[in-house]
Amino acid sequence: MSTEIKVPVLGESITEATLGEWLKQPGDKVAADEPIASLETDKVSVEVPSPVAGVMGAHGVAVGDTVSVGATIGVIEAGDGAAAAAAPAAASAPTPSPAPAAAPAAAPVAGGYGNHGEAAPQGDAPAALSPSVRRAVLETGVDPATVRGTGRDGRITKEDVLAAKSTPASAPAPAAAPAVPAQAATSGRKEERVKMTRLRQTIAKRLKEAQNTAAMLTTFNDVDMTAVIEARAKYKDLFEKKHGVRLGFMGFFVKAATMALKDIPAVNASIEGDEIVYHDYADISVAVSAPNGLVVPVIRDAQDLSVAGIEKTIGDFGRRAKDGTLKMDEMKGGTFTISNGGVFGSLMSTPIINPPQSAVLGLHRIEDRPVVRDGQVVVRPMMYLALSYDHRLIDGREAVTFLVALKNAIEDPTRILIDL
């Protein structure tokens, strides 16, 4: 008895995903609700749990294939793993190949999951082919009757088809290698083509849409980080002991940004059609690095959180971004974005707006620079700030005023305490 593995509901408005990785191979023992595959959506990776306990059966789709919500991607067989493990081993043994004359020139391709993913009986006709294999056969022109399957019960996989395509025919003697490939091989110059992940495709699409839609402009300022660095050095041990999280700079910047957004509401607004939507709350999107690209989870109602609450939220986002366990809802609905390129060493940048938001704040590295204070040239730890904004909604005066308010709060953190 077999149980079909179906693509779960992925979130609002998300109807398809890309199979990123098979976590279980045919013959592996599987527990109920144990992750067996990883799907890549437009925003995050989603694990597919096993519906029942049993043994991993045949894979219905290959890594990189696009699957729809509710589609069957594989099966779980009943058993403890011993019987199923023997099947792939038996399939790998050499089997007699049909005579060339008996192989059909263009055999019709059979359906994939008409019988819960079980392979068709071996005989004069080839085994039933999955959708990904059928597509590979059509693209490569390989006759499936001449391909020896390495999958379960001798089932042909996409990799088998591609391997058959790349294997040269044994009949004619090999001709002399062309001059150009020979030069390329000896020079050591190599190229690798890797298909863009769904997340990277979505990032590219959204960033290009932002450039095409918004009248984007960037204004700059710099901030003296002396006061914040001193406060952090003085209280970081007590802070971590009390709150269980390290005191960083992002807590100060997020809190200062929520105060500046309250004073300059246009920076926290968005355009919908011919209307401007103003928000009386600050949902701050914070860009964090993930293995497959940048993700932007949202700190909800950041204006109501303390610096400790903000640091705890950011720390949790960072850990789960690396693990790929962020949820869809955690990356929706931000009103303003902060991106810290300084952690990678960036001195200055022009960040791109995250639609439908109208502004994004870019933070950069801190470095000692000479500045004038009270008529004297002194060395201070300085950071460049960059605010990219949609000029359709935000005027230059408002953008500059926002940055000045942020600068004042960072250079005198007491302002954050007394909401000034």
C-alpha positions as CSV (number, residue, x, y, z in Angstrom):
1,M,0.0,0.0,0.0
2,S,1.3,3.5,-0.9
3,T,0.3,7.0,0.2
4,E,0.8,9.9,-2.1
5,I,2.9,12.9,-1.1
6,K,1.2,16.1,-2.1
7,V,2.4,19.7,-2.2
8,P,0.9,21.5,0.9
9,V,-0.7,24.9,0.9
10,L,2.2,27.4,0.6
11,G,0.5,30.6,1.6
12,E,-1.8,33.3,0.3
13,S,-1.6,33.9,-3.5
14,I,1.3,31.3,-3.8
15,T,0.2,28.5,-6.2
16,E,3.5,26.9,-7.1
17,A,7.1,26.3,-6.0
18,T,10.3,24.7,-7.1
19,L,11.6,21.4,-5.7
20,G,14.8,22.4,-4.0
21,E,16.0,19.2,-2.4
22,W,14.9,15.6,-1.7
23,L,15.7,15.0,2.0
24,K,14.8,11.3,1.8
25,Q,15.8,8.8,-0.9
26,P,13.9,5.8,-2.1
27,G,14.2,3.0,0.5
28,D,14.8,5.4,3.4
29,K,12.7,4.8,6.5
30,V,10.4,7.8,7.2
31,A,8.5,8.8,10.3
32,A,5.1,10.5,10.3
33,D,5.6,14.3,9.8
34,E,9.3,13.9,9.2
35,P,10.5,16.4,6.5
36,I,11.1,14.5,3.2
37,A,11.5,17.3,0.7
38,S,12.3,21.1,0.6
39,L,10.3,23.4,-1.7
40,E,11.5,26.9,-2.7
41,T,8.8,29.5,-3.0
42,D,9.0,33.2,-3.9
43,K,10.1,34.1,-0.4
44,V,11.1,31.2,1.8
45,S,11.9,27.5,1.7
46,V,9.1,25.2,2.9
47,E,9.6,21.6,4.1
48,V,7.2,18.9,3.0
49,P,6.3,16.5,5.9
50,S,5.6,12.8,5.4
51,P,1.8,12.2,5.7
52,V,2.4,8.7,7.3
53,A,5.2,6.5,8.6
54,G,6.7,4.1,6.2
55,V,9.4,3.9,3.5
56,M,10.2,6.5,1.0
57,G,9.0,5.3,-2.4
58,A,9.7,6.7,-5.9
59,H,10.4,10.4,-6.5
60,G,7.8,11.8,-8.8
61,V,9.6,15.0,-9.7
62,A,13.3,16.0,-9.9
63,V,15.2,18.7,-8.2
64,G,14.5,22.0,-10.0
65,D,11.1,21.0,-11.3
66,T,8.1,23.4,-10.7
67,V,5.2,21.9,-8.8
68,S,1.7,23.2,-8.0
69,V,-0.1,23.2,-4.7
70,G,-1.9,19.8,-4.4
71,A,0.3,18.1,-6.9
72,T,1.7,14.6,-6.1
73,I,5.5,14.6,-5.9
74,G,6.1,11.1,-4.6
75,V,4.8,8.2,-2.5
76,I,5.4,6.6,0.9
77,E,5.3,2.8,0.9
78,A,4.2,0.7,3.8
79,G,6.9,-1.2,5.5
80,D,10.0,-0.8,7.6
81,G,12.6,-0.1,5.0
82,A,14.1,-3.5,4.4
83,A,12.0,-4.6,1.5
84,A,12.0,-1.2,-0.2
85,A,15.8,-0.9,0.2
86,A,16.2,-4.2,-1.7
87,A,14.3,-2.9,-4.7
88,P,16.7,-0.1,-5.8
89,A,19.6,-2.5,-5.3
90,A,18.0,-5.1,-7.6
91,A,17.3,-2.4,-10.2
92,S,20.9,-1.5,-10.3
93,A,21.9,-5.1,-11.5
94,P,22.6,-5.5,-15.2
95,T,19.5,-6.5,-17.2
96,P,19.4,-7.8,-20.7
97,S,19.0,-5.0,-23.3
98,P,16.5,-5.5,-26.1
99,A,17.8,-6.0,-29.6
100,P,18.2,-2.7,-31.5
101,A,15.7,-3.9,-34.1
102,A,13.0,-4.5,-31.5
103,A,13.3,-1.0,-29.9
104,P,10.4,1.2,-31.1
105,A,11.6,4.4,-32.9
106,A,9.2,6.7,-31.0
107,A,7.4,4.9,-28.3
108,P,4.4,6.8,-26.8
109,V,5.2,8.2,-23.3
110,A,3.0,6.8,-20.5
111,G,1.4,8.7,-17.7
112,G,3.2,9.3,-14.4
113,Y,1.0,8.7,-11.4
114,G,-2.0,6.8,-12.5
115,N,-1.2,4.0,-10.1
116,H,0.1,5.8,-7.0
117,G,3.5,6.3,-8.6
118,E,4.3,2.5,-9.1
119,A,6.3,1.7,-12.2
120,A,4.6,-0.1,-15.1
121,P,5.4,-3.8,-15.5
122,Q,8.7,-4.4,-17.3
123,G,8.1,-6.0,-20.7
124,D,8.2,-4.9,-24.3
125,A,7.2,-1.4,-23.3
126,P,9.3,1.0,-21.2
127,A,8.4,1.8,-17.6
128,A,5.9,4.6,-16.9
129,L,7.6,7.9,-17.1
130,S,7.2,10.8,-14.7
131,P,6.3,14.3,-16.0
132,S,9.9,15.5,-15.6
133,V,11.3,12.5,-17.5
134,R,8.8,12.9,-20.3
135,R,9.9,16.5,-20.6
136,A,13.5,15.5,-20.7
137,V,12.8,12.9,-23.3
138,L,11.1,15.5,-25.5
139,E,13.9,18.0,-25.0
140,T,16.8,15.6,-25.7
141,G,15.2,13.3,-28.3
142,V,16.5,10.2,-26.4
143,D,14.5,7.0,-27.1
144,P,13.3,5.9,-23.6
145,A,13.4,2.3,-24.8
146,T,17.2,2.5,-25.0
147,V,17.7,3.9,-21.5
148,R,18.4,1.7,-18.6
149,G,16.6,3.1,-15.5
150,T,18.4,3.4,-12.2
151,G,15.3,4.3,-10.2
152,R,13.1,2.0,-8.1
153,D,11.9,-1.1,-10.0
154,G,14.0,0.0,-13.0
155,R,12.2,3.3,-13.4
156,I,13.8,5.8,-15.7
157,T,14.8,9.1,-14.0
158,K,15.5,12.5,-15.5
159,E,19.2,11.9,-14.7
160,D,19.2,8.7,-16.7
161,V,17.9,10.5,-19.8
162,L,20.4,13.3,-19.5
163,A,23.2,10.7,-19.0
164,A,22.1,8.8,-22.1
165,K,22.0,12.0,-24.1
166,S,25.6,12.9,-23.0
167,T,27.0,9.3,-23.6
168,P,28.4,9.1,-27.2
169,A,27.3,6.4,-29.5
170,S,29.6,3.3,-29.7
171,A,29.1,2.5,-33.4
172,P,31.3,5.1,-35.3
173,A,34.9,5.6,-34.4
174,P,35.5,8.9,-32.6
175,A,36.5,11.8,-34.8
176,A,39.4,14.1,-34.1
177,A,38.4,16.6,-31.4
178,P,37.8,20.1,-32.7
179,A,40.6,22.6,-32.1
180,V,38.5,25.2,-30.1
181,P,37.3,22.7,-27.4
182,A,40.8,21.3,-27.1
183,Q,42.2,24.8,-26.4
184,A,39.5,25.5,-23.9
185,A,40.2,22.2,-22.1
186,T,44.0,22.8,-21.9
187,S,43.6,26.4,-20.8
188,G,41.8,25.5,-17.6
189,R,39.0,28.1,-18.3
190,K,35.7,26.7,-17.1
191,E,32.1,27.9,-17.0
192,E,29.2,26.8,-14.8
193,R,25.6,27.4,-15.5
194,V,23.2,27.2,-12.5
195,K,19.5,27.8,-12.8
196,M,18.3,30.8,-10.7
197,T,16.4,29.8,-7.6
198,R,12.8,30.9,-7.4
199,L,13.8,33.2,-4.5
200,R,16.5,34.9,-6.6
201,Q,14.1,35.2,-9.6
202,T,11.6,37.0,-7.3
203,I,14.2,39.3,-5.9
204,A,15.4,40.3,-9.4
205,K,11.8,40.8,-10.6
206,R,10.8,43.0,-7.6
207,L,13.9,45.1,-7.6
208,K,13.5,45.8,-11.3
209,E,9.8,46.7,-10.8
210,A,10.9,49.2,-8.1
211,Q,13.3,50.9,-10.6
212,N,10.7,51.0,-13.3
213,T,7.8,52.2,-11.1
214,A,9.2,54.6,-8.5
215,A,10.8,57.9,-9.1
216,M,13.7,56.9,-6.9
217,L,16.2,59.3,-5.4
218,T,18.8,58.9,-2.6
219,T,20.0,61.4,-0.1
220,F,22.9,61.0,2.3
221,N,24.1,62.1,5.7
222,D,26.6,60.9,8.2
223,V,26.3,60.2,11.9
224,D,28.8,60.3,14.8
225,M,28.5,56.9,16.5
226,T,30.5,57.9,19.6
227,A,27.6,58.1,22.1
228,V,26.0,54.8,20.9
229,I,29.4,53.0,21.0
230,E,30.0,54.2,24.5
231,A,26.6,53.3,25.8
232,R,26.9,49.8,24.2
233,A,30.3,49.3,25.8
234,K,29.1,50.4,29.2
235,Y,25.9,48.3,29.3
236,K,26.3,45.4,26.9
237,D,27.2,42.9,29.7
238,L,24.3,43.9,31.9
239,F,22.0,44.0,28.9
240,E,22.8,40.5,27.8
241,K,22.6,39.2,31.4
242,K,19.1,40.6,31.8
243,H,17.6,40.1,28.4
244,G,19.5,37.1,27.1
245,V,20.5,38.8,23.9
246,R,23.5,40.9,22.8
247,L,23.1,44.7,22.6
248,G,23.8,45.7,19.0
249,F,23.4,48.9,16.9
250,M,20.2,47.9,15.1
251,G,18.1,48.3,18.2
252,F,19.1,52.0,18.4
253,F,18.5,52.6,14.7
254,V,15.1,50.9,14.6
255,K,13.9,52.8,17.6
256,A,15.3,56.1,16.3
257,A,13.7,55.3,12.9
258,T,10.2,54.8,14.4
259,M,10.5,58.2,16.1
260,A,11.5,59.9,12.9
261,L,8.7,58.1,11.0
262,K,6.2,59.5,13.4
263,D,7.5,63.1,12.8
264,I,7.7,62.6,9.0
265,P,4.7,60.3,8.1
266,A,5.2,60.5,4.4
267,V,8.3,58.4,4.7
268,N,6.2,55.7,6.3
269,A,3.4,55.9,3.7
270,S,2.8,54.1,0.4
271,I,1.0,54.8,-2.9
272,E,-1.9,52.6,-3.9
273,G,-3.4,53.6,-7.3
274,D,-4.2,57.3,-7.0
275,E,-4.3,57.3,-3.2
276,I,-1.6,57.8,-0.5
277,V,-1.9,55.4,2.5
278,Y,-0.5,56.7,5.7
279,H,0.2,54.3,8.6
280,D,0.0,55.2,12.3
281,Y,2.2,52.2,13.1
282,A,5.8,51.3,12.1
283,D,6.3,47.8,10.7
284,I,10.0,47.8,10.1
285,S,11.4,45.4,7.5
286,V,14.9,44.3,8.4
287,A,17.1,42.8,5.6
288,V,18.9,39.7,6.8
289,S,21.2,37.3,4.9
290,A,20.0,33.8,4.1
291,P,21.7,31.0,2.3
292,N,19.7,31.6,-0.9
293,G,19.7,35.4,-0.8
294,L,18.4,38.4,1.1
295,V,15.2,38.0,3.0
296,V,13.3,40.8,4.7
297,P,11.2,39.8,7.8
298,V,9.1,42.4,9.5
299,I,9.3,43.7,13.1
300,R,5.6,44.4,13.8
301,D,4.6,47.5,15.7
302,A,8.3,48.4,16.3
303,Q,7.2,51.7,17.8
304,D,5.8,49.9,20.8
305,L,8.9,47.7,21.4
306,S,11.9,48.5,23.6
307,V,15.5,48.3,22.4
308,A,15.6,44.9,24.0
309,G,12.5,43.7,22.3
310,I,13.8,44.8,19.0
311,E,17.2,43.1,19.5
312,K,15.4,39.8,20.5
313,T,13.2,39.9,17.4
314,I,16.1,40.6,15.0
315,G,18.3,37.9,16.6
316,D,15.4,35.4,16.1
317,F,15.0,36.4,12.5
318,G,18.7,36.0,11.8
319,R,18.8,32.5,13.2
320,R,15.7,31.3,11.4
321,A,16.8,32.9,8.1
322,K,19.9,30.7,8.2
323,D,17.9,27.7,9.1
324,G,15.3,28.4,6.4
325,T,12.4,28.4,8.9
326,L,11.0,31.9,8.5
327,K,7.3,31.9,7.8
328,M,5.5,33.6,4.9
329,D,3.5,35.9,7.1
330,E,6.7,37.2,8.8
331,M,7.8,38.8,5.5
332,K,4.6,40.6,4.5
333,G,3.3,44.1,5.2
334,G,6.3,46.2,6.2
335,T,6.0,50.0,5.9
336,F,9.7,50.9,6.0
337,T,13.0,49.0,5.5
338,I,16.4,49.2,7.1
339,S,19.3,47.4,5.3
340,N,22.7,47.2,7.1
341,G,25.4,46.7,4.5
342,G,28.0,47.8,7.0
343,V,28.2,44.2,8.4
344,F,29.8,43.3,5.0
345,G,32.1,46.3,4.9
346,S,30.1,48.6,2.7
347,L,31.1,52.3,2.9
348,M,28.3,53.8,1.0
349,S,25.4,52.6,-1.2
350,T,22.1,53.6,-2.8
351,P,19.6,50.9,-1.5
352,I,16.6,50.0,-3.6
353,I,13.1,50.5,-2.3
354,N,11.1,47.4,-1.3
355,P,7.7,47.9,-3.0
356,P,5.0,49.0,-2.0
357,Q,7.1,50.9,0.6
358,S,8.3,54.3,-0.3
359,A,11.6,54.5,1.4
360,V,14.6,52.4,2.6
361,L,17.4,53.3,5.0
362,G,20.9,52.0,4.3
363,L,23.4,51.7,7.1
364,H,27.1,51.3,6.4
365,R,30.4,50.5,8.1
366,I,31.7,52.6,11.0
367,E,35.2,54.0,10.5
368,D,37.3,56.6,12.2
369,R,37.4,59.9,10.2
370,P,38.6,63.4,11.0
371,V,35.7,65.8,11.8
372,V,35.5,69.3,13.3
373,R,34.1,69.7,16.8
374,D,34.1,73.1,18.6
375,G,36.7,74.4,16.1
376,Q,39.0,71.4,16.6
377,V,39.8,68.6,14.2
378,V,39.2,65.3,16.1
379,V,38.8,61.7,15.1
380,R,35.4,60.2,15.6
381,P,33.7,56.9,14.6
382,M,31.5,57.9,11.7
383,M,28.9,56.1,9.6
384,Y,27.3,57.2,6.3
385,L,23.5,57.0,6.2
386,A,21.6,56.7,2.9
387,L,17.8,57.2,2.4
388,S,16.4,56.1,-0.9
389,Y,12.9,57.3,-1.4
390,D,10.0,57.5,-3.9
391,H,10.1,61.2,-5.1
392,R,6.4,60.8,-6.2
393,L,5.4,60.8,-2.6
394,I,8.4,62.1,-0.5
395,D,9.9,65.6,-1.2
396,G,13.6,66.3,-0.7
397,R,12.8,68.4,2.4
398,E,11.0,65.5,4.1
399,A,13.8,63.1,3.2
400,V,16.5,65.4,4.6
401,T,14.4,66.1,7.7
402,F,14.0,62.4,8.4
403,L,17.7,61.8,8.2
404,V,18.5,64.7,10.4
405,A,16.0,63.5,13.0
406,L,17.6,60.1,12.9
407,K,21.1,61.5,13.2
408,N,20.2,63.6,16.2
409,A,18.7,60.6,18.0
410,I,21.7,58.4,17.4
411,E,24.2,61.1,18.4
412,D,22.3,61.8,21.6
413,P,20.6,58.5,22.6
414,T,18.9,60.3,25.5
415,R,16.4,61.6,22.9
416,I,15.3,58.0,22.4
417,L,14.6,57.6,26.1
418,I,12.6,60.8,26.5
419,D,11.0,60.6,23.0
420,L,12.4,63.9,21.7
